[in-house]
Amino acid sequence: MTANSVYGGAAGQEALTAAHVLLLGAGPTGTETLKNLVLPGIGCFTIVDGETVVDRDVNNNFFVRAKDVGRPRATVAKELLRELNPEVQGFHRVLQPRELVDKEPSYILQFALVIAAQLDDPSLVQSLGELCWESKIPLLVCRSYGLAALMRLQIEDHEVIESKSEFSVWDLRIGEPFEGLCELADSVDLSHVSDVDHAHIPYVVLLTLFTKQWRRVHQGHLPATAQEKATFRRIILSAKRCDGEFNFDEAVEQVFQTWADPRQLPPEVTQAIDAAASSRVKSSPFKLCLQAIGAWSREDNDGKPPLSGTIPDMHASTDRFVALQRVYDNQAEADCNAVQGKLRSIATSQLEFDKCVSGELLTRICKHLREVRIVTTKSLAEEMIRPYLEDEFILLESEACHSPQNPFTWYIAVRAADRFFIKRRRWPHCAADASNLSTEVCGIHSACEPVRSANESQAGEIVRFCHSELHSVASIIGGVASQEAVKVLTKQCTPLNHTFVFDGISATSSVVSV
């Protein structure tokens, strides 16, 4: 399996190759995350870390060696990570992340993604979060805490071109066929084809033919009632010549495509188009494309969006399938060209227009329109000020979730440890700290008393972990974080919203949005 097939084809690999990622913190969590970006061929990375390699690093970090003790950790990590893929450019700075954020905030603005790994001071994470939020730079915060781990994604107006939803619906336009599809269907005479050909006519063509016949005797209307739809299915099955004609079975299975409304888009897509249309600030090329698509659909195409041009696999002869694909490709290209004409009238300058059509951006959006998304998570600052915990606590109180192994309780426990650190400038590490940690749990939410018992065991574990960073846990959270990083950088697949929690004791995980 090639890198292109794994990371979203040529467009995904091109986006990865063009990306420059900043890693703050070269401990095991950070290097494991970056490793999974270097291997598929990210363009460039920069490591900022102010620590020197010590014996502890040798024991828990695969990207330092015993002979490196005393050397800058950023230097060593960069050298060993580059050995994995010499085509990737790597840079480093021996500098504490706190100094970078406080003294050189503009330095961070050049990166496509910032990964903050195991930053000890919660106030530093908040400062970094505010800086990235204001600059619209995606931020991944990763941390391992003993056998628990958290990964937090912060993004605003993140534009996804290919969300790759597993529930996508094919855009076939059978109920309102375009000219090319009508001509292809009219060229088929079911009563005069051979038995072999009869069994290999694509179901899309069959449905188009039977729909045309139905409309001829029903005043141009499609099957509407349950009785009419059942009758329509029987008509299709009655045309079979033998039981082995699987194309007719496919036509019955996909008969809903006949009355599917091509104007109906997923709600997330409609929201994205509406948001792009109502944007009063300078729009990105992505949003300009959505504006053009929305305007063309409303004004020139009876509300129908541009045809995607993709068709599913089906039981058909090679010649007939290729002919069908060609018909859809031609119509999709014609629709995209029409949208491009609308885009030219919307764009305020030739440069703005060129940005939309360069790299086939408009073509990709037209093709994957039903998969586009605009994702915004809650900011780190908003999470700390106004966390939304009610739903999670309701679940926690239920019989199924009221368990010390529920990952959400680890989110609360680690948050409590942060509060403990802010007040005492040290992490909990002795038995006396456990009761104080339990108190911090209840301070996170006024209604937290019902879950105090569920967090008592976590409080003890947090103390026992003593803010340690285990390589096995770091590798897991690094794998998850790198997967989300690839989603963000390639703008393919919908990133999680917004915190991934891993419980290494029970080997369970969960995504919480608080």
N, C-alpha and C positions, 0 to 999 in steps of 0.2 A: 504493500500500500504506500503510495507516494505521499510526500508532504502536502502536495496540492490537494489531494483527495481528503486528507485529514483536516487541513486548515482552510476549507472553504474555496478550493479551486485556485485559479490564477489570481482572482481579485483578492482573496484572503491572504495568499502568500505575498502578494505585492504590498498589501497594507502592513503586514508584519515586517517586511524588509525595509520599509520606509520609516518604521517607528523607532524612536529614541526613548528609552525607559530609564527612569531614575530610581535607584534603590537606596533607601536610607536604612542602614543597619545591615552589616555583613555577617550576622550570626547564622545559625543553621536554618531558621525559618526564612530569612531573606535569601540565602544562597540556594536553598531548595526551590524557592519560587522562581528565581532568576534562571536556574538550570533548565527548567522546563520551558523557558522562553528562548534561551540560547540554542538549544537542540533543534527546534524547528526553523531557526534562522531569523531571529529578530535582527533588525538592522544594526542597532547600536545600544549599548547600555552604559550607564555611569553609576559607580558605587561611591557613596559618601559614608564614611565610617571613621571615627576617631580613635578606636581602640587598637591596642597591640595584641598579637596572638599570645595567649597564655595556655597553660596545660588544660584548663577546662575546655577551651576551644578544640584542642586536639581530640578530646574525648567525645564531643558531640557534634562536630562540624566536619563533614567529609571534604570540605574545600579549604582545609589547612592541614599542614603536616607537622610532625614533631620538630623537624629542622627549621620550621618557620617561627618558633617561639621567639618573641621579642620583635618580630617584624610587624609593620602596619597590617592590620587585618584586611583593610580595603585593597592593598597592593596584592596580597597573597590570593584573595578571593578572585580578583580580576584575572590574574595570571592563570589560575586553574580553570576558571570558567571559560576562558578563551580557548583553552586546549580542547574543549568539547566541540567547538566549531570555529576554526580559525577564520572563517569568512565573516564572522560577527566582529564588529569593532567594539572595543571595551576601553573605558576610561575609569579613573578613580580619583578621589580627593581624600586625603587624610585630614578629616575635619569632623568635629562633632555635629550631628544633625541640628542640634539646638543653635549652634553658631550660624549655620547656614540659613535657617529659618529666620533668626532674629536680625542678622546682619546683611544677608544677601538674598532677600526674598525674590528679587527679580530673576535670579539664576534659575529658579524652579520653573519659570514660565516657558522655557524652551522645550519642555518635555511633553510627549504625548500621553504619558501615564507616570504617576508617582506611586511607588510601593514603599510603605513605611512598615518595617519589620522589627518587632520587638523593641519599640521605643519605650523606655522605662517610664518617662514622665508623662502622665495623662495630660498635663497642661500643654506640653509640646505637641501632642497629637491634636489637641483642640486648635492651637495656633496654626498648625499645618493644614488642618481641615478648613479653617476660615480662609486661608490664603488660596487654597486650591478651589474652593467654592466660588470665591469672587472672580477667579481667573478662568473658571469653567474647565479646569484640568481634572480628569478622573483621578481618584485617589483610592488605593487599596491599603487598608490597615490590617496587618496580620500579626497575630501574637499567639505564642504557645505558653501555657501556664501549667507545668506538670503534665498531667494526662488530659487536660482540657485545652481547647484551642478555639479561637475566634477569628473570623475574617470579615471585615466590614468594607463594603463598597459604597463610595460616595460619588455620584455623578449627577449632572444637571443637563437637561435637554440633550441626552445622548441619542444620536440618530442611528437606528438599526435599519439596514436595508434588507437583510435576509434573516428574519427571526427563526426560520426553519421550524415552524410550528408543526407538531405531529398531527394536528387536526385541520390542516389546510384543505380547502375545497378547490377542485379544478375549475378553471374558467373556460367552459366549453361553448357557451352561447347557443345551445341546441334549441331552446325555446324562441330565441330571437336570432336566427342564424344570419351571418354576414354573407355577402355575395359569393365569395369563394367557396364557402361550405355548401351553400345552396347548389352551386354549379357542380360540385363534386358529387353530391347526393343525387342530383338529377341525372348524372351520367351512369347511374347504376339501375339496372332493370332486374329486380329479384326473380322475375318469372323466366328470364332467359339466360341466367348464368349457370355454369356447371355446378354440380354438387360440391366439388372441392372449393370452388370460388365462393359459393353460397355460405360455406362454413368459415370463410376467412375474410368476410367483409367487416371492417371495424365497427364496433357497437355504436360509435358516435355517428357514423353514416346511417346505420340502421335506425337509430332514434330520430335522426333528422328526417328520414323518409317517412317513418310512421307518424311523426308529428305533423308533417305536411298533409298526409292523408286524413288524419284526425281533423285538422283545421278545415279541410275542404268540406266536411259534412257537419261541422259544428260552428258555422258562422265565424270562423277564424279564431275561436277560443281554444285555449289549452285545457286539458283535464283539470278540473277544479275540485270536485267533491271526491270523497273517498270511493264512492261507487264508480265514478268516471275513471279514476286512477286505476282501480281494479280491472275495469273493462279494458283500459289501454294496455295493461300488462298481459291480459289474456290474448289480445290481438297480436302482440309481439310473439308470444309463445306459439300461437296457432300457425305462425308462418314458418316454424321450424320444419325441416324435412326429415330430420332424424335426431336421436337423443345426443349424438356426439357434437352438435353444433354449439360449442361453448360461447361463441360470440353472441348468440341470442340470449344465453343465460346471463352474460355480462350486461347486455342491454336491459334485462329485467332488473338486475341488481342495481344498475346505475340509472334507472328510469327517473329518479328524482331530479336528475340533471335537466330533464325536459322542462320542468316548471320552476327551476331555480332562477331567481331574479338576478341578472348580471349587475344590477345597480346596487345590490346589497353587499356592502363591504363589512369586514369585521369592525366592531365598535372602536377598537384601538386605532385602526386605519382612518376611520371617519374623524376621530378626535385629532389625529395628527394633521389631516388635511385642513380641518377647521382652524386648528391652532396656527398653521402656516398662513392661512388666508387672513387671519385677524392680527397677524404680527405687525406691529407698528415700528419696530426697530429694523435695522438692516438685516435682511434674512441671509441665512447660509445658502450655499448652492442646493443642498438637500431640500430646504424649505421652499426655495424658488421653484424647484421641480414640482413639488407638491402643489404649489399655487397654480402652476401652469396646468397640471393634470386636473385639478378641481375646476378651473375656469373652462378648459376645453370640454370636460364631461358635461358641465351644466349648459354651456352656450352652444356647443356644436355637435354633441353626440347623444342627445336625449337622456342625459344623466348617466350614461354608461361609461365606465372608465376604460382606458386603453386595454386592449386584449393582451394577456400575458404571453401567449404563443406556445406555452408548454402543454403537452398532453400526456396522459398516463400511459403506462404499458397496457397492452390489450391483445386479445387473441385476433391476429390478422396476418395476412400474407405480407411479406417484406415490401413488395411494390405498393400495395394499398396503404400500408402504414406510412411509408415514406411520402406518398402523395398527400396523405392527410396532414402529416407534419409540415409539409411545404406550404399547404394552404394556410395553416395557422401562423407559420412564420411570416408569410407575406402580409397577412392582415395585421399582425403585431407590429411589423416594420412600418406599415402605412399609418397605423394609429400613432406610433412613436414620432414619426415625421410630422404628423399633424399637431401633436403636443409641442414639438420643437418650434413650430411656427407660432404657437400661442406663447411659448416661453420668450421668443424674440420680442414680442410686443410688451411683455411684462418686465423684462430685464431693463435696468436703467442705463446700462452701458454695454459695449461689446465685450469688455473684460468680464463683466458679470455673466454674460451669456456664455462665453467660452469656458468659464469655470464649471458651468452646469453640463455642458456637452463633452468636455474633455474627459478622457478616461471612461467614456461610455457611462457616465453617472446617470444621465436621464434614461438611457436604455435599460440599465439595471433596475432603476426604480419602477419603470413601466412594467418590466417583466415580473418583478417581485412585489408589486403594489400591495397585494393582500398580506404580505409579510412585513411591511414597514412598521416601525414602532418609534415613538419618542419616549425615552425612559428618564424619569427623574426620581432619585431616591431622596429621602429626608437627609438634610445636612447633619453633620456631627454635632454642630451647635444646637440645632433644634432637638435632636435626640436627647441631649443632656438637659435641656431646659424643659422640654415638654415631651417626655417619653410616653408613647401610647402602649400601656401595659395591660389594659383591662381585658382584652380578648385572650391574651396569653395566660393571665391569672385565672380566668374562667376555665380555660382548658386544663390548667394545672390542678384546679380543684376537682375536676371530674375524676371518676374512678380509674379511667384508662391512663390518665397522665399524672396522677398524684403519686409520684415515685421519685426517689432520689436520682434515678437514672434519666429523668426527663432532661434533655439538653437545655431547655430554657432555664432551668434552675442554675446551670453553669454560667449562663449569661449574667444572671443576677449576682452570682457569687463573685465573678471576675469584676463586675462593676463595683461591688462592695469592696473588693480589694483595692480598686483604684481610689475610692473614697478614703479608705484606710491610709493609703500612701499620701494622698494630698494633705491629710490632717497631721500625719506623723513623720512624713518624709522617709519612710522605710516601709518595706513590705512585711506582712504578717509572717512570723516564723516560729513562734513558740506557743505553747498550750494556752497561755494567758490571753493571746490575741484572738482566740476562737470566739469567745463571747463578744468581744468588741466587733468582730467581723459580722456576727449574727445581728448585732444592733444596726450595723451599716446596711444590712439587707433590708430591714424594715424602713430605713430612712429613704430608700429609693422610691418606695410607693407607700402611701398611707394605708392602703388596704392589703398590705403584705403579710399581716399577721397569720392568715390561714396557711401560708406556705413557709412559715418560720421552721416548722419541723422538717419540711422537705429540704431545707437549706442547711440544717444543722450538720448533716454529714458532709455537705459540700464545704462548709466553713472549716471543718476539721481537715478535709483534704487540701484545701487551699493553704492552710498553715503548714501541712506536711510537705506540700510541693515546694514551699519556700521560693516561689518565683523561679523555679528551675525551667530549663528549656531542653526537653528531651528530643533527640534526633528523630526517633520514630514518629512522634507526634508532629514535629516540624515538617517532616517529609509529607505527611498527609495534608496538613493545612497548606503547605507549599504547592502541592498538586492541585488542590481546589482553587487556590488563589491564581495560579498560572492559567487555569482554564478560564476563569472569569476575565483575566487580563487579555487573553486571546479574543474573547467575545467583544471586549471593549475596543481593542485595537483594530480588529477586522470589521467591526460593525455587523457581525453575523451572530445569530442566536441572541436571545434576550438574556441579559445578565440578571443575576438574582437580586432581589430587593428585600433586605439589604445586608443582613448579618447571618453568616453561616456559623453554627456552633457545633463543635465536635466533642463528644464525650468518649475519651479513650478507655474508660473503665468498662463501660457497657458496649463500646464500639457502635454507638448510635450518633446520629447527627440530625440537625434540624435547621431550617431557615426561619428567622424571626424578623419581623418588621415592627420596630417599637419607636 
